[in-house]
């Protein structure tokens, strides 16, 4: 596999981890558990989740977990 393909795969891996981290965080999973399961540093998990509200889902049919 050439270097270009490896870089593309690493980029895809990073994007998938970012999406998964956001989904897990919005579902109420802690940053510490997200870091553990994605095998990334807690600081990296924190960076990926900046600006994301915990327990908030963007689906219009869902309500934030904290407001009932």
CHARMM-style PDB file with segment names, atoms N, HN, CA, C and O in Angstrom:
ATOM      1  N   UNK     1       0.849  -1.172   0.000  1.00  0.00      PROA
ATOM      2  CA  UNK     1       0.000   0.000   0.000  1.00  0.00      PROA
ATOM      3  C   UNK     1       0.895   1.235   0.000  1.00  0.00      PROA
ATOM      4  O   UNK     1       1.856   1.320   0.764  1.00  0.00      PROA
ATOM      5  N   UNK     2       0.570   2.176  -0.855  1.00  0.00      PROA
ATOM      6  HN  UNK     2      -0.211   2.107  -1.476  1.00  0.00      PROA
ATOM      7  CA  UNK     2       1.420   3.366  -0.945  1.00  0.00      PROA
ATOM      8  C   UNK     2       1.088   4.383   0.158  1.00  0.00      PROA
ATOM      9  O   UNK     2       0.069   4.276   0.839  1.00  0.00      PROA
ATOM     10  N   UNK     3       1.963   5.352   0.309  1.00  0.00      PROA
ATOM     11  HN  UNK     3       2.792   5.439  -0.244  1.00  0.00      PROA
ATOM     12  CA  UNK     3       1.841   6.335   1.389  1.00  0.00      PROA
ATOM     13  C   UNK     3       0.559   7.158   1.273  1.00  0.00      PROA
ATOM     14  O   UNK     3      -0.042   7.506   2.289  1.00  0.00      PROA
ATOM     15  N   UNK     4       0.141   7.466   0.072  1.00  0.00      PROA
ATOM     16  HN  UNK     4       0.629   7.183  -0.754  1.00  0.00      PROA
ATOM     17  CA  UNK     4      -1.082   8.237  -0.146  1.00  0.00      PROA
ATOM     18  C   UNK     4      -2.307   7.481   0.366  1.00  0.00      PROA
ATOM     19  O   UNK     4      -3.187   8.065   0.998  1.00  0.00      PROA
ATOM     20  N   UNK     5      -2.356   6.196   0.092  1.00  0.00      PROA
ATOM     21  HN  UNK     5      -1.641   5.721  -0.422  1.00  0.00      PROA
ATOM     22  CA  UNK     5      -3.477   5.374   0.554  1.00  0.00      PROA
ATOM     23  C   UNK     5      -3.492   5.273   2.071  1.00  0.00      PROA
ATOM     24  O   UNK     5      -4.560   5.301   2.683  1.00  0.00      PROA
ATOM     25  N   UNK     6      -2.341   5.158   2.672  1.00  0.00      PROA
ATOM     26  HN  UNK     6      -1.473   5.135   2.174  1.00  0.00      PROA
ATOM     27  CA  UNK     6      -2.246   5.077   4.129  1.00  0.00      PROA
ATOM     28  C   UNK     6      -2.751   6.365   4.759  1.00  0.00      PROA
ATOM     29  O   UNK     6      -3.487   6.323   5.745  1.00  0.00      PROA
ATOM     30  N   UNK     7      -2.366   7.513   4.204  1.00  0.00      PROA
ATOM     31  HN  UNK     7      -1.768   7.548   3.403  1.00  0.00      PROA
ATOM     32  CA  UNK     7      -2.824   8.802   4.730  1.00  0.00      PROA
ATOM     33  C   UNK     7      -4.334   8.943   4.609  1.00  0.00      PROA
ATOM     34  O   UNK     7      -4.984   9.465   5.515  1.00  0.00      PROA
ATOM     35  N   UNK     8      -4.899   8.482   3.495  1.00  0.00      PROA
ATOM     36  HN  UNK     8      -4.372   8.059   2.759  1.00  0.00      PROA
ATOM     37  CA  UNK     8      -6.350   8.542   3.314  1.00  0.00      PROA
ATOM     38  C   UNK     8      -7.062   7.673   4.342  1.00  0.00      PROA
ATOM     39  O   UNK     8      -8.063   8.092   4.923  1.00  0.00      PROA
ATOM     40  N   UNK     9      -6.554   6.470   4.569  1.00  0.00      PROA
ATOM     41  HN  UNK     9      -5.741   6.130   4.097  1.00  0.00      PROA
ATOM     42  CA  UNK     9      -7.156   5.581   5.553  1.00  0.00      PROA
ATOM     43  C   UNK     9      -7.061   6.159   6.968  1.00  0.00      PROA
ATOM     44  O   UNK     9      -8.002   6.037   7.752  1.00  0.00      PROA
ATOM     45  N   UNK    10      -5.948   6.776   7.287  1.00  0.00      PROA
ATOM     46  HN  UNK    10      -5.184   6.875   6.649  1.00  0.00      PROA
ATOM     47  CA  UNK    10      -5.791   7.403   8.599  1.00  0.00      PROA
ATOM     48  C   UNK    10      -6.768   8.552   8.761  1.00  0.00      PROA
ATOM     49  O   UNK    10      -7.316   8.759   9.843  1.00  0.00      PROA
ATOM     50  N   UNK    11      -6.988   9.296   7.692  1.00  0.00      PROA
ATOM     51  HN  UNK    11      -6.543   9.128   6.812  1.00  0.00      PROA
ATOM     52  CA  UNK    11      -7.939  10.398   7.722  1.00  0.00      PROA
ATOM     53  C   UNK    11      -9.360   9.885   7.939  1.00  0.00      PROA
ATOM     54  O   UNK    11     -10.114  10.447   8.733  1.00  0.00      PROA
ATOM     55  N   UNK    12      -9.717   8.829   7.239  1.00  0.00      PROA
ATOM     56  HN  UNK    12      -9.104   8.372   6.594  1.00  0.00      PROA
ATOM     57  CA  UNK    12     -11.043   8.225   7.388  1.00  0.00      PROA
ATOM     58  C   UNK    12     -11.219   7.692   8.810  1.00  0.00      PROA
ATOM     59  O   UNK    12     -12.271   7.877   9.421  1.00  0.00      PROA
ATOM     60  N   UNK    13     -10.190   7.034   9.330  1.00  0.00      PROA
ATOM     61  HN  UNK    13      -9.335   6.883   8.834  1.00  0.00      PROA
ATOM     62  CA  UNK    13     -10.232   6.517  10.691  1.00  0.00      PROA
ATOM     63  C   UNK    13     -10.475   7.652  11.686  1.00  0.00      PROA
ATOM     64  O   UNK    13     -11.288   7.516  12.601  1.00  0.00      PROA
ATOM     65  N   UNK    14      -9.781   8.753  11.509  1.00  0.00      PROA
ATOM     66  HN  UNK    14      -9.121   8.864  10.766  1.00  0.00      PROA
ATOM     67  CA  UNK    14      -9.952   9.901  12.397  1.00  0.00      PROA
ATOM     68  C   UNK    14     -11.351  10.485  12.333  1.00  0.00      PROA
ATOM     69  O   UNK    14     -11.928  10.836  13.362  1.00  0.00      PROA
ATOM     70  N   UNK    15     -11.901  10.592  11.128  1.00  0.00      PROA
ATOM     71  HN  UNK    15     -11.432  10.307  10.292  1.00  0.00      PROA
ATOM     72  CA  UNK    15     -13.254  11.123  10.979  1.00  0.00      PROA
ATOM     73  C   UNK    15     -14.293  10.199  11.610  1.00  0.00      PROA
ATOM     74  O   UNK    15     -15.230  10.665  12.260  1.00  0.00      PROA
ATOM     75  N   UNK    16     -14.128   8.899  11.419  1.00  0.00      PROA
ATOM     76  HN  UNK    16     -13.368   8.521  10.890  1.00  0.00      PROA
ATOM     77  CA  UNK    16     -15.058   7.943  12.019  1.00  0.00      PROA
ATOM     78  C   UNK    16     -15.006   7.993  13.547  1.00  0.00      PROA
ATOM     79  O   UNK    16     -16.041   7.922  14.210  1.00  0.00      PROA
ATOM     80  N   UNK    17     -13.802   8.115  14.098  1.00  0.00      PROA
ATOM     81  HN  UNK    17     -12.961   8.173  13.559  1.00  0.00      PROA
ATOM     82  CA  UNK    17     -13.670   8.233  15.554  1.00  0.00      PROA
ATOM     83  C   UNK    17     -14.336   9.512  16.050  1.00  0.00      PROA
ATOM     84  O   UNK    17     -14.970   9.517  17.105  1.00  0.00      PROA
ATOM     85  N   UNK    18     -14.195  10.585  15.294  1.00  0.00      PROA
ATOM     86  HN  UNK    18     -13.680  10.581  14.437  1.00  0.00      PROA
ATOM     87  CA  UNK    18     -14.808  11.863  15.675  1.00  0.00      PROA
ATOM     88  C   UNK    18     -16.330  11.737  15.700  1.00  0.00      PROA
ATOM     89  O   UNK    18     -16.977  12.158  16.659  1.00  0.00      PROA
ATOM     90  N   UNK    19     -16.891  11.163  14.656  1.00  0.00      PROA
ATOM     91  HN  UNK    19     -16.365  10.820  13.877  1.00  0.00      PROA
ATOM     92  CA  UNK    19     -18.344  10.975  14.580  1.00  0.00      PROA
ATOM     93  C   UNK    19     -18.832  10.089  15.721  1.00  0.00      PROA
ATOM     94  O   UNK    19     -19.823  10.400  16.381  1.00  0.00      PROA
ATOM     95  N   UNK    20     -18.132   8.993  15.942  1.00  0.00      PROA
ATOM     96  HN  UNK    20     -17.327   8.741  15.406  1.00  0.00      PROA
ATOM     97  CA  UNK    20     -18.530   8.072  17.006  1.00  0.00      PROA
ATOM     98  C   UNK    20     -18.433   8.737  18.378  1.00  0.00      PROA
ATOM     99  O   UNK    20     -19.311   8.557  19.222  1.00  0.00      PROA
ATOM    100  N   UNK    21     -17.377   9.497  18.595  1.00  0.00      PROA
ATOM    101  HN  UNK    21     -16.664   9.642  17.909  1.00  0.00      PROA
ATOM    102  CA  UNK    21     -17.215  10.195  19.873  1.00  0.00      PROA
ATOM    103  C   UNK    21     -18.383  11.151  20.112  1.00  0.00      PROA
ATOM    104  O   UNK    21     -18.915  11.210  21.220  1.00  0.00      PROA
ATOM    105  N   UNK    22     -18.779  11.887  19.096  1.00  0.00      PROA
ATOM    106  HN  UNK    22     -18.347  11.839  18.196  1.00  0.00      PROA
ATOM    107  CA  UNK    22     -19.900  12.821  19.234  1.00  0.00      PROA
ATOM    108  C   UNK    22     -21.192  12.068  19.539  1.00  0.00      PROA
ATOM    109  O   UNK    22     -21.946  12.466  20.427  1.00  0.00      PROA
ATOM    110  N   UNK    23     -21.448  10.987  18.813  1.00  0.00      PROA
ATOM    111  HN  UNK    23     -20.835  10.664  18.092  1.00  0.00      PROA
ATOM    112  CA  UNK    23     -22.661  10.206  19.036  1.00  0.00      PROA
ATOM    113  C   UNK    23     -22.703   9.645  20.456  1.00  0.00      PROA
ATOM    114  O   UNK    23     -23.736   9.707  21.123  1.00  0.00      PROA
ATOM    115  N   UNK    24     -21.591   9.106  20.909  1.00  0.00      PROA
ATOM    116  HN  UNK    24     -20.751   9.056  20.368  1.00  0.00      PROA
ATOM    117  CA  UNK    24     -21.535   8.549  22.258  1.00  0.00      PROA
ATOM    118  C   UNK    24     -21.736   9.633  23.314  1.00  0.00      PROA
ATOM    119  O   UNK    24     -22.462   9.429  24.287  1.00  0.00      PROA
ATOM    120  N   UNK    25     -21.100  10.771  23.125  1.00  0.00      PROA
ATOM    121  HN  UNK    25     -20.510  10.936  22.335  1.00  0.00      PROA
ATOM    122  CA  UNK    25     -21.207  11.866  24.089  1.00  0.00      PROA
ATOM    123  C   UNK    25     -22.634  12.390  24.155  1.00  0.00      PROA
ATOM    124  O   UNK    25     -23.149  12.670  25.237  1.00  0.00      PROA
ATOM    125  N   UNK    26     -23.264  12.519  23.005  1.00  0.00      PROA
ATOM    126  HN  UNK    26     -22.845  12.291  22.126  1.00  0.00      PROA
ATOM    127  CA  UNK    26     -24.650  12.980  22.975  1.00  0.00      PROA
ATOM    128  C   UNK    26     -25.589  11.966  23.617  1.00  0.00      PROA
ATOM    129  O   UNK    26     -26.664  12.331  24.093  1.00  0.00      PROA
ATOM    130  N   UNK    27     -25.197  10.717  23.633  1.00  0.00      PROA
ATOM    131  HN  UNK    27     -24.323  10.420  23.246  1.00  0.00      PROA
ATOM    132  CA  UNK    27     -25.989   9.677  24.279  1.00  0.00      PROA
ATOM    133  C   UNK    27     -25.734   9.624  25.790  1.00  0.00      PROA
ATOM    134  O   UNK    27     -26.379   8.856  26.504  1.00  0.00      PROA
ATOM    135  N   UNK    28     -24.792  10.444  26.273  1.00  0.00      PROA
ATOM    136  HN  UNK    28     -24.269  11.068  25.693  1.00  0.00      PROA
ATOM    137  CA  UNK    28     -24.541  10.530  27.703  1.00  0.00      PROA
ATOM    138  C   UNK    28     -23.316   9.801  28.205  1.00  0.00      PROA
ATOM    139  O   UNK    28     -23.104   9.725  29.415  1.00  0.00      PROA
ATOM    140  N   UNK    29     -22.500   9.260  27.311  1.00  0.00      PROA
ATOM    141  HN  UNK    29     -22.672   9.322  26.328  1.00  0.00      PROA
ATOM    142  CA  UNK    29     -21.277   8.558  27.715  1.00  0.00      PROA
ATOM    143  C   UNK    29     -20.212   9.583  28.106  1.00  0.00      PROA
ATOM    144  O   UNK    29     -20.077  10.616  27.449  1.00  0.00      PROA
ATOM    145  N   UNK    30     -19.467   9.309  29.153  1.00  0.00      PROA
ATOM    146  HN  UNK    30     -19.576   8.470  29.686  1.00  0.00      PROA
ATOM    147  CA  UNK    30     -18.440  10.247  29.621  1.00  0.00      PROA
ATOM    148  C   UNK    30     -17.249  10.302  28.653  1.00  0.00      PROA
ATOM    149  O   UNK    30     -16.986   9.362  27.902  1.00  0.00      PROA
ATOM    150  N   UNK    31     -16.553  11.421  28.699  1.00  0.00      PROA
ATOM    151  HN  UNK    31     -16.767  12.184  29.308  1.00  0.00      PROA
ATOM    152  CA  UNK    31     -15.368  11.578  27.860  1.00  0.00      PROA
ATOM    153  C   UNK    31     -14.317  10.533  28.204  1.00  0.00      PROA
ATOM    154  O   UNK    31     -13.611  10.050  27.318  1.00  0.00      PROA
ATOM    155  N   UNK    32     -14.207  10.183  29.467  1.00  0.00      PROA
ATOM    156  HN  UNK    32     -14.780  10.575  30.186  1.00  0.00      PROA
ATOM    157  CA  UNK    32     -13.228   9.189  29.889  1.00  0.00      PROA
ATOM    158  C   UNK    32     -13.524   7.827  29.259  1.00  0.00      PROA
ATOM    159  O   UNK    32     -12.609   7.158  28.779  1.00  0.00      PROA
ATOM    160  N   UNK    33     -14.785   7.414  29.256  1.00  0.00      PROA
ATOM    161  HN  UNK    33     -15.529   7.957  29.646  1.00  0.00      PROA
ATOM    162  CA  UNK    33     -15.144   6.130  28.645  1.00  0.00      PROA
ATOM    163  C   UNK    33     -14.981   6.165  27.130  1.00  0.00      PROA
ATOM    164  O   UNK    33     -14.560   5.183  26.518  1.00  0.00      PROA
ATOM    165  N   UNK    34     -15.315   7.291  26.540  1.00  0.00      PROA
ATOM    166  HN  UNK    34     -15.657   8.089  27.038  1.00  0.00      PROA
ATOM    167  CA  UNK    34     -15.142   7.437  25.088  1.00  0.00      PROA
ATOM    168  C   UNK    34     -13.675   7.262  24.730  1.00  0.00      PROA
ATOM    169  O   UNK    34     -13.339   6.527  23.801  1.00  0.00      PROA
ATOM    170  N   UNK    35     -12.807   7.935  25.465  1.00  0.00      PROA
ATOM    171  HN  UNK    35     -13.080   8.532  26.220  1.00  0.00      PROA
ATOM    172  CA  UNK    35     -11.366   7.816  25.214  1.00  0.00      PROA
ATOM    173  C   UNK    35     -10.894   6.375  25.353  1.00  0.00      PROA
ATOM    174  O   UNK    35     -10.103   5.890  24.544  1.00  0.00      PROA
ATOM    175  N   UNK    36     -11.382   5.702  26.376  1.00  0.00      PROA
ATOM    176  HN  UNK    36     -12.025   6.095  27.033  1.00  0.00      PROA
ATOM    177  CA  UNK    36     -10.981   4.316  26.612  1.00  0.00      PROA
ATOM    178  C   UNK    36     -11.419   3.409  25.458  1.00  0.00      PROA
ATOM    179  O   UNK    36     -10.627   2.612  24.956  1.00  0.00      PROA
ATOM    180  N   UNK    37     -12.667   3.534  25.048  1.00  0.00      PROA
ATOM    181  HN  UNK    37     -13.310   4.182  25.456  1.00  0.00      PROA
ATOM    182  CA  UNK    37     -13.200   2.650  24.011  1.00  0.00      PROA
ATOM    183  C   UNK    37     -12.637   2.949  22.619  1.00  0.00      PROA
ATOM    184  O   UNK    37     -12.503   2.046  21.794  1.00  0.00      PROA
ATOM    185  N   UNK    38     -12.309   4.211  22.363  1.00  0.00      PROA
ATOM    186  HN  UNK    38     -12.417   4.945  23.033  1.00  0.00      PROA
ATOM    187  CA  UNK    38     -11.731   4.569  21.059  1.00  0.00      PROA
ATOM    188  C   UNK    38     -10.208   4.459  21.074  1.00  0.00      PROA
ATOM    189  O   UNK    38      -9.549   4.668  20.055  1.00  0.00      PROA
ATOM    190  N   UNK    39      -9.663   4.130  22.237  1.00  0.00      PROA
ATOM    191  HN  UNK    39     -10.198   3.960  23.065  1.00  0.00      PROA
ATOM    192  CA  UNK    39      -8.207   3.996  22.398  1.00  0.00      PROA
ATOM    193  C   UNK    39      -7.473   5.281  22.011  1.00  0.00      PROA
ATOM    194  O   UNK    39      -6.505   5.273  21.251  1.00  0.00      PROA
ATOM    195  N   UNK    40      -7.984   6.394  22.573  1.00  0.00      PROA
ATOM    196  HN  UNK    40      -8.771   6.400  23.189  1.00  0.00      PROA
ATOM    197  CA  UNK    40      -7.353   7.701  22.370  1.00  0.00      PROA
ATOM    198  C   UNK    40      -7.138   8.327  23.754  1.00  0.00      PROA
ATOM    199  O   UNK    40      -7.726   7.890  24.743  1.00  0.00      PROA
ATOM    200  N   UNK    41      -6.303   9.334  23.802  1.00  0.00      PROA
ATOM    201  HN  UNK    41      -5.825   9.689  22.998  1.00  0.00      PROA
ATOM    202  CA  UNK    41      -6.054  10.029  25.067  1.00  0.00      PROA
ATOM    203  C   UNK    41      -7.289  10.834  25.473  1.00  0.00      PROA
ATOM    204  O   UNK    41      -8.055  11.280  24.618  1.00  0.00      PROA
ATOM    205  N   UNK    42      -7.480  11.019  26.797  1.00  0.00      PROA
ATOM    206  HN  UNK    42      -6.858  10.657  27.491  1.00  0.00      PROA
ATOM    207  CA  UNK    42      -8.615  11.810  27.265  1.00  0.00      PROA
ATOM    208  C   UNK    42      -8.555  13.229  26.715  1.00  0.00      PROA
ATOM    209  O   UNK    42      -9.591  13.822  26.414  1.00  0.00      PROA
ATOM    210  N   UNK    43      -7.360  13.773  26.584  1.00  0.00      PROA
ATOM    211  HN  UNK    43      -6.518  13.292  26.829  1.00  0.00      PROA
ATOM    212  CA  UNK    43      -7.217  15.116  26.030  1.00  0.00      PROA
ATOM    213  C   UNK    43      -7.705  15.166  24.585  1.00  0.00      PROA
ATOM    214  O   UNK    43      -8.320  16.147  24.168  1.00  0.00      PROA
ATOM    215  N   UNK    44      -7.432  14.115  23.827  1.00  0.00      PROA
ATOM    216  HN  UNK    44      -6.932  13.318  24.166  1.00  0.00      PROA
ATOM    217  CA  UNK    44      -7.892  14.040  22.433  1.00  0.00      PROA
ATOM    218  C   UNK    44      -9.416  13.956  22.389  1.00  0.00      PROA
ATOM    219  O   UNK    44     -10.048  14.600  21.552  1.00  0.00      PROA
ATOM    220  N   UNK    45     -10.006  13.169  23.281  1.00  0.00      PROA
ATOM    221  HN  UNK    45      -9.493  12.646  23.961  1.00  0.00      PROA
ATOM    222  CA  UNK    45     -11.466  13.073  23.349  1.00  0.00      PROA
ATOM    223  C   UNK    45     -12.057  14.438  23.656  1.00  0.00      PROA
ATOM    224  O   UNK    45     -13.062  14.836  23.067  1.00  0.00      PROA
ATOM    225  N   UNK    46     -11.428  15.154  24.583  1.00  0.00      PROA
ATOM    226  HN  UNK    46     -10.612  14.831  25.062  1.00  0.00      PROA
ATOM    227  CA  UNK    46     -11.886  16.492  24.929  1.00  0.00      PROA
ATOM    228  C   UNK    46     -11.848  17.415  23.709  1.00  0.00      PROA
ATOM    229  O   UNK    46     -12.781  18.186  23.485  1.00  0.00      PROA
ATOM    230  N   UNK    47     -10.778  17.338  22.927  1.00  0.00      PROA
ATOM    231  HN  UNK    47     -10.020  16.712  23.109  1.00  0.00      PROA
ATOM    232  CA  UNK    47     -10.656  18.168  21.718  1.00  0.00      PROA
ATOM    233  C   UNK    47     -11.753  17.838  20.711  1.00  0.00      PROA
ATOM    234  O   UNK    47     -12.338  18.737  20.107  1.00  0.00      PROA
ATOM    235  N   UNK    48     -12.028  16.552  20.532  1.00  0.00      PROA
ATOM    236  HN  UNK    48     -11.552  15.822  21.022  1.00  0.00      PROA
ATOM    237  CA  UNK    48     -13.039  16.129  19.570  1.00  0.00      PROA
ATOM    238  C   UNK    48     -14.435  16.597  19.966  1.00  0.00      PROA
ATOM    239  O   UNK    48     -15.298  16.790  19.110  1.00  0.00      PROA
ATOM    240  N   UNK    49     -14.651  16.779  21.261  1.00  0.00      PROA
ATOM    241  HN  UNK    49     -13.950  16.623  21.956  1.00  0.00      PROA
ATOM    242  CA  UNK    49     -15.991  17.069  21.753  1.00  0.00      PROA
ATOM    243  C   UNK    49     -16.223  18.516  22.140  1.00  0.00      PROA
ATOM    244  O   UNK    49     -17.269  18.843  22.698  1.00  0.00      PROA
ATOM    245  N   UNK    50     -15.273  19.382  21.857  1.00  0.00      PROA
ATOM    246  HN  UNK    50     -14.423  19.116  21.403  1.00  0.00      PROA
ATOM    247  CA  UNK    50     -15.456  20.806  22.157  1.00  0.00      PROA
ATOM    248  C   UNK    50     -16.680  21.328  21.419  1.00  0.00      PROA
ATOM    249  O   UNK    50     -16.825  21.127  20.213  1.00  0.00      PROA
ATOM    250  N   UNK    51     -17.552  21.997  22.152  1.00  0.00      PROA
ATOM    251  HN  UNK    51     -17.434  22.160  23.131  1.00  0.00      PROA
ATOM    252  CA  UNK    51     -18.734  22.589  21.558  1.00  0.00      PROA
ATOM    253  C   UNK    51     -19.920  21.658  21.426  1.00  0.00      PROA
ATOM    254  O   UNK    51     -20.978  22.071  20.952  1.00  0.00      PROA
ATOM    255  N   UNK    52     -19.764  20.408  21.836  1.00  0.00      PROA
ATOM    256  HN  UNK    52     -18.904  20.073  22.221  1.00  0.00      PROA
ATOM    257  CA  UNK    52     -20.852  19.436  21.742  1.00  0.00      PROA
ATOM    258  C   UNK    52     -21.534  19.362  23.103  1.00  0.00      PROA
ATOM    259  O   UNK    52     -20.870  19.224  24.130  1.00  0.00      PROA
ATOM    260  N   UNK    53     -22.865  19.455  23.106  1.00  0.00      PROA
ATOM    261  HN  UNK    53     -23.404  19.567  22.271  1.00  0.00      PROA
ATOM    262  CA  UNK    53     -23.605  19.372  24.359  1.00  0.00      PROA
ATOM    263  C   UNK    53     -23.851  17.922  24.730  1.00  0.00      PROA
ATOM    264  O   UNK    53     -24.303  17.128  23.905  1.00  0.00      PROA
ATOM    265  N   UNK    54     -23.554  17.585  25.960  1.00  0.00      PROA
ATOM    266  HN  UNK    54     -23.186  18.230  26.630  1.00  0.00      PROA
ATOM    267  CA  UNK    54     -23.784  16.214  26.426  1.00  0.00      PROA
ATOM    268  C   UNK    54     -25.282  15.982  26.574  1.00  0.00      PROA
ATOM    269  O   UNK    54     -26.002  16.824  27.112  1.00  0.00      PROA
ATOM    270  N   UNK    55     -25.737  14.844  26.098  1.00  0.00      PROA
ATOM    271  HN  UNK    55     -25.153  14.160  25.662  1.00  0.00      PROA
ATOM    272  CA  UNK    55     -27.139  14.498  26.225  1.00  0.00      PROA
ATOM    273  C   UNK    55     -28.033  15.169  25.212  1.00  0.00      PROA
ATOM    274  O   UNK    55     -29.253  15.020  25.288  1.00  0.00      PROA
ATOM    275  N   UNK    56     -27.476  15.903  24.264  1.00  0.00      PROA
ATOM    276  HN  UNK    56     -26.485  16.024  24.202  1.00  0.00      PROA
ATOM    277  CA  UNK    56     -28.275  16.597  23.250  1.00  0.00      PROA
ATOM    278  C   UNK    56     -28.245  15.822  21.948  1.00  0.00      PROA
ATOM    279  O   UNK    56     -27.177  15.444  21.467  1.00  0.00      PROA
ATOM    280  N   UNK    57     -29.407  15.586  21.383  1.00  0.00      PROA
ATOM    281  HN  UNK    57     -30.275  15.893  21.773  1.00  0.00      PROA
ATOM    282  CA  UNK    57     -29.493  14.905  20.093  1.00  0.00      PROA
ATOM    283  C   UNK    57     -30.059  15.875  19.073  1.00  0.00      PROA
ATOM    284  O   UNK    57     -30.968  16.649  19.376  1.00  0.00      PROA
ATOM    285  N   UNK    58     -29.524  15.833  17.874  1.00  0.00      PROA
ATOM    286  HN  UNK    58     -28.786  15.205  17.627  1.00  0.00      PROA
ATOM    287  CA  UNK    58     -29.953  16.765  16.844  1.00  0.00      PROA
ATOM    288  C   UNK    58     -31.195  16.292  16.102  1.00  0.00      PROA
ATOM    289  O   UNK    58     -31.765  17.052  15.319  1.00  0.00      PROA
ATOM    290  N   UNK    59     -31.622  15.067  16.329  1.00  0.00      PROA
ATOM    291  HN  UNK    59     -31.159  14.450  16.966  1.00  0.00      PROA
ATOM    292  CA  UNK    59     -32.814  14.548  15.693  1.00  0.00      PROA
ATOM    293  C   UNK    59     -34.011  15.330  16.210  1.00  0.00      PROA
ATOM    294  O   UNK    59     -34.178  15.468  17.422  1.00  0.00      PROA
ATOM    295  N   UNK    60     -34.842  15.842  15.317  1.00  0.00      PROA
ATOM    296  HN  UNK    60     -34.706  15.730  14.333  1.00  0.00      PROA
ATOM    297  CA  UNK    60     -35.960  16.685  15.737  1.00  0.00      PROA
ATOM    298  C   UNK    60     -36.979  15.921  16.577  1.00  0.00      PROA
ATOM    299  O   UNK    60     -37.751  16.542  17.307  1.00  0.00      PROA
ATOM    300  N   UNK    61     -37.002  14.604  16.497  1.00  0.00      PROA
ATOM    301  HN  UNK    61     -36.375  14.099  15.904  1.00  0.00      PROA
ATOM    302  CA  UNK    61     -37.931  13.802  17.282  1.00  0.00      PROA
ATOM    303  C   UNK    61     -37.413  13.511  18.677  1.00  0.00      PROA
ATOM    304  O   UNK    61     -38.158  13.020  19.524  1.00  0.00      PROA
ATOM    305  N   UNK    62     -36.148  13.805  18.927  1.00  0.00      PROA
ATOM    306  HN  UNK    62     -35.542  14.204  18.238  1.00  0.00      PROA
ATOM    307  CA  UNK    62     -35.552  13.540  20.229  1.00  0.00      PROA
ATOM    308  C   UNK    62     -35.531  14.801  21.061  1.00  0.00      PROA
ATOM    309  O   UNK    62     -35.437  15.910  20.536  1.00  0.00      PROA
ATOM    310  N   UNK    63     -35.619  14.622  22.340  1.00  0.00      PROA
ATOM    311  HN  UNK    63     -35.696  13.720  22.767  1.00  0.00      PROA
ATOM    312  CA  UNK    63     -35.531  15.741  23.267  1.00  0.00      PROA
ATOM    313  C   UNK    63     -34.227  15.599  24.031  1.00  0.00      PROA
ATOM    314  O   UNK    63     -33.747  14.482  24.230  1.00  0.00      PROA
ATOM    315  N   UNK    64     -33.641  16.717  24.465  1.00  0.00      PROA
ATOM    316  HN  UNK    64     -34.031  17.624  24.304  1.00  0.00      PROA
ATOM    317  CA  UNK    64     -32.464  16.598  25.328  1.00  0.00      PROA
ATOM    318  C   UNK    64     -32.812  15.766  26.558  1.00  0.00      PROA
ATOM    319  O   UNK    64     -33.920  15.874  27.083  1.00  0.00      PROA
ATOM    320  N   UNK    65     -31.898  14.956  27.013  1.00  0.00      PROA
ATOM    321  HN  UNK    65     -30.998  14.868  26.587  1.00  0.00      PROA
ATOM    322  CA  UNK    65     -32.159  14.048  28.121  1.00  0.00      PROA
ATOM    323  C   UNK    65     -32.462  14.787  29.414  1.00  0.00      PROA
ATOM    324  O   UNK    65     -33.143  14.251  30.288  1.00  0.00      PROA
ATOM    325  N   UNK    66     -31.965  16.010  29.546  1.00  0.00      PROA
ATOM    326  HN  UNK    66     -31.412  16.446  28.836  1.00  0.00      PROA
ATOM    327  CA  UNK    66     -32.116  16.747  30.793  1.00  0.00      PROA
ATOM    328  C   UNK    66     -33.450  17.473  30.912  1.00  0.00      PROA
ATOM    329  O   UNK    66     -33.770  17.950  32.000  1.00  0.00      PROA
ATOM    330  N   UNK    67     -34.243  17.582  29.846  1.00  0.00      PROA
ATOM    331  HN  UNK    67     -33.983  17.194  28.962  1.00  0.00      PROA
ATOM    332  CA  UNK    67     -35.458  18.378  29.898  1.00  0.00      PROA
ATOM    333  C   UNK    67     -36.701  17.516  29.746  1.00  0.00      PROA
ATOM    334  O   UNK    67     -37.147  17.230  28.635  1.00  0.00      PROA
ATOM    335  N   UNK    68     -37.245  17.111  30.874  1.00  0.00      PROA
ATOM    336  HN  UNK    68     -36.883  17.343  31.777  1.00  0.00      PROA
ATOM    337  CA  UNK    68     -38.510  16.371  30.861  1.00  0.00      PROA
ATOM    338  C   UNK    68     -39.327  16.740  32.040  1.00  0.00      PROA
ATOM    339  OT1 UNK    68     -40.432  16.225  32.211  1.00  0.00      PROA
TER     340      UNK     68
END
